[in-house]
Amino acid sequence: MSATKVELSDKFNLTLDQNRFLARKNIVEVIHSISRLEKVNTTFPQTKTIIDGMSVGGISTHDIQVVLNLKNAWQFILKSDTPFDLDFACRVNAFVAYNESLAWGVLRTGNVGISGVGYVPSIPIKSDIENTLNKIHNLPLSKTVLIIKTMYYMMRQQIFWDGNKRTAIICANYQLILSGLGILNINENQLEIWNNLLSEFYETNDDDKIIAWTYEHCLYGIE
């Protein structure tokens, strides 16, 4: 874990009700964006139709499953109000990776590789993950930066068998919503830049650049 030098204050200061309203209003936008991380081949209108519970022709069962899993995860975080911890992240992954991976909602127990980078994450140990999450939480940084930093730590560590990026983004949004700090969305037009920054972070474990970029371009609130 790098020692982040990024000093950025919280962008938004919303009530819980305001932030949940914002999240509900943008549920299709965020789910569509997150699904594009997995190269799900749905248009925005098709994503909305699936979320609304109607059938869509010409879309694979896998792609529909990804969207519905994200919908269920998003609805779960909008109803929750418990403090975020590793157990909560496991519950989110249980929705996100349902019927998609070797196991869902539990920590990875074997080795995995990350496409396009040389970095290989170690097999996660629960106590080590919890200690690192606590260390990040106690850093002298704004809540917004701590949440983004936690998100990228989870992605790099590859805590779960599958759905790590999706789980980390939804967990970040949960923490932002509870704290009234807006929502985070990486839209499909930003994916090329974001993937390059993410690969660089995976290789170097220096998260300053990707945190600053995410803070600048991917946070939304109510002005």
N, C-alpha and C positions, 0 to 999 in steps of 0.2 A: 504494500500500500504506500503510495507516494505521499509526501507531505505537501498538501496543496497550498499554493501561495495565493490562490484566487481570493480576493477580498471583494465580495459583491453582496450588497444588502438585499433584503427581501423586496421583490418588485410590487407585490400586492398585499393588501390587508383586508380580507373579506371575512364576513361572518360565516359560520358553518352552513347556514341556510343558503346564503348567497353562493357559496362555493359549490354546494350540491346542485343548486339550480343551474349553475354554469356547466357542471359536469353532465347533468342530464340533457341539457340543451345541445351538447356537443358529442353525445354518445356515438352517433353514427360516424362522425368525422374521425374521432379518435380510434374507434374499432377498425374503420377502413384503413387508416394509416398504419396501425399496428399489424393488421393482416398482410399489408404489403411487405413488411419485413420478412414474411415467410413466402413471398411471391405468390400469394393467393390471387387468382385471376378473376376478381370480381370488380365491376365498376362501382362507383359510389351509389347509383340508384339500385344496383343489384344487392349491395351490402345492406342498404336500408330495407329492401324488401325482405331479405333473410331475417334481419333483426326484428322486423314487424311480424314475423311468424308465417310468412307466405312462401310458396314454392317458387323457385327460379329455374328455368330450363337452361341446359347447356353448361352448368357448373358442376364440377366434380363433387362427389360425396365428401372427399377430404377437405376441399375448400369451404364447403358449407359447415362442416364440423368445426373448423378453425374459427369461423365467424361466430357460430353459436356458442362455442366455448368462451370466446372473448366477451360476448354479451353476458353470459352467466357470471363470469368473473367481475365484470364491471358492475352488474347489479348487486353482487355480493359486497363489493367495497362501498357502494352507496348506502347500504343498509347497516354497515358496521361502524362501531365507534370505539373499539378496543385499541390500546396502544400497539403500534407496529413492532413486531419482533420476528424472529426466524420462524416460529410456529405459524404466525399469520401468513408469512410468505409461502409456507408449505400449503396452507389452505388455498391461497390464490393459485398456486401451481396445480392443485388438484382440479380446479376448474379449467385452467388454461390448457393443460396437457391431457385432459381426459380422453381416453381411447386413442391416444396418439403416440405414446412412448412406452418403454419397457415397464415403467411404473410412474405414477404421478402422485404429487403431494408428499413425496419422500425425497431425502437427499440421495444424490447419485452415489453408487457404491463401486463403480468401475471407471476405467479410463475413457476419456473422449478426446478427440482432436477438434480444432477450430479451423474451418476451411480458410485457406489463404494466408495463414500466419504460422510461424514456427513455434510460438508459445503453446505449451501444453499445460492445462490447469491440473493441479493435484487433486486427488480424491478428497472431497470435503469431509472435514471432521466437525461435528456439530458444535463442540465447545470452542473450537478455533473460530468458526464463523461467528458465533455469538460474541466472542471476545472482540473480534474485529468490528462488528456492528456497533458494539458499545464504545469502542475507541473512536470510531467515526462520529458517533452521536455526541461525544464530549469534546470534540475539537472546537476551538474558538472561531467559528465561522457562522454565517447566517444560516437560519433553518433551511432556506431554499438551497443553498450550496451543499449543506450536509445531506439533504435528500437526494440531490443529483449525484453527489459523490457515492452515496450508498447504492444508488441504481447502477452505476458503472462498476462498482466493486462486485455486485451480484452477477452482472453480465460476464465479467472477466473470470470470476471464480467458477462459472458454470456449475452452480450448486445442484441443479436438477438434471435429469436425463434429457429433458427436452423442454422447450418453451422458456428458456432462460431470459431472452431479451423481452419477450412478451410479459412474463411474470414480473421482471424488474420494472418495466414501464408502468404496469398497473399498480404495483406496490408504491412506486414513487408518486403516482397520482393520488393514491389513498392517503399518503402522508401529507401531500400538499393540500388536499381537500380538508383534512382534519385541522390543519393549521391555518386555513384561510389564505393560502398562498397562490391560488390559481390552479391551472391544470397544465400538463406538459404533453405536447403532441409533436412528433417528428413526422411531418407530412411527406408524401411520396416524392415531391419535387426536391426535397432536401436529402434524399437517401444516398445519392452518390457522395456528396460531401461528408455526410455522417458516417457512411461505411469506411471511408478513407481515414477519418479521425479515429473511429473505433478500432480499426486494424492497427493504427499507430499506437493507440493506448494499450491494446493487448500485448504488443511487442515490448513496449517500454515501461509499462505500469506508471507512466506519468499522465495524470488525468487533467492537468491544468488547462490544456488547450481545448479538450472536448467539453469540459465543464463550462468554460467561458463561452464557447460557441453555443452550447445548449441553452445557457442562461439568456443569451442575447436573442436567439432565434426561435426558441421552442416553448416559451412560457406565455400563457394567455390568462387574462383576468378580466375584471370589470373595472373600467376606468372611472 
